[in-house]
């Protein structure tokens, strides 16, 4: 039984280490307190707007020029930027994010994405992220 206390301590440490990511990770996957709203700063309505994050799709519907939507809950946190999906001339346009590597969502708070529908020559318009503000 000479090695028993040492093996017992190692077993306890291994068990603690195995459970630690589950405990620590609970607060790292976003928060129920993260909320996002949209302000349309442009002169054109944005129809059927959805903001796309790696783990969430948040639908805002139609956003009129000058309008600000209600806050929507973002279960896994708000990012500094997002991908967008919207309707233009009856077709759904998806505007992806090329790379999410290294990006982390906020844990909590209320945020406003100020957007505008920007024209492009010989291509469909795109949603331009004008600014991101933390409201709370």
N, C-alpha and C positions, 0 to 999 in steps of 0.2 A: 504494500500500500504506500510505498515510498513516493511514487509519482502521482498519487491520487489528488492531493490539493492542487498541484499544478495543472493536471488534466481538467479538473473541475473548473478552475479559473479560466482556462483556455476555452472550454465548452461554453461557459457563461459569456465570455467576450464574443465568441463566434455567434452565439444566439442573439446577442444585443446588436452586433453589427449587421446581421441578416435582417433584423426588424427595423433598423434605423431608417433606411430609405423610405419605407412605407410611412413612417411617422413624419419625417422631414418633408417628404413629397406631398403631403396633404395640402400644404399651403402654397405649393409651387406650381400648381396647374391652373392658375387663374383664380377667380373668386366670384362668388355670387354677388359681390358688391361692385363688380365692374359693369359700367353702363356706358352706352354710346348713343349720341343723337347726331342728326345730320342737319346742317344749315346749307341751303342752296344759295350761293352768292352770285350765281349766274343769272342771265336773262331768259334762259330756256328751262322748261320743266324737265326733271329727270324722272322718267316713267319706270315703275316696277323695280326700284333700286334695291339691290341686295349687296351687303358688304360681306366679303369672304375672307375668313382667316383660316389658318391651317386646320383648326378643329371646330369651327363654328361658321354658320351661315345666318346672318341677321338681316331679315327683310324689313324694309322701311316703306315699301309701296311707292306711290307717286309723291314727288317732292316739288312743289311749285316754286317758281322764282321768288326769292326773298323769304321763303318759309323755313321754319325750324321744326323738326319732328320732335315727338316725345322721346324720352330716353328708352332704350331697349336694353335688357339684360344681356350681357355677354358672358356666358358660363366659364369660358377658359381665358378670359382677360382680353383687353384691348391692346392692339399693337400700334406702333408709331405710323403705320400705313397699312393699307389693305388692298385686296383685289376687289373688283366691282363687277356686277352683272346688272344690266338695265335693258329696257326695251327701246328700240329706235325703229320707226316706220314698220311696226308690227313684228320685227325680228329681235330676238334676244342677243345682245352683245355681251360677251364676257371679256373682261379686261384683267388678265392674270397678273400675279406677281411672279417675276422670274425666279427669285431666290429668297427663301425664308431663313437660310442658314445663319445662325448667330443671333437671330431676333428673339426676343423674349417679350411676352405680354406683360402688361401692368397687372398688379395683384388686385387693385381695387381703385375706386374713384369713378367720377363722372367725366366724360370726355365729349367734345364736339369736333366732328370732322366738318370743316367748311369745304364744300365742293362746288364745282361748276362744270357744266357740259361744254367742252371746248371743241370748236370746229377744227377739221383737218382737211386739207386739199385732197380731193379724189379718194378719201377714205371716210369711214364712219366717224362721227365725233367720238371723243373719249371723255371720261370723267377725270377731271384734274383735281387733285387734293391741294387746296389752297393753303390750308393750315390745320393744325391739330391743337386744341387747347384743353387743358385740364381744368374742369369747372369746380371740382371739389377735391 
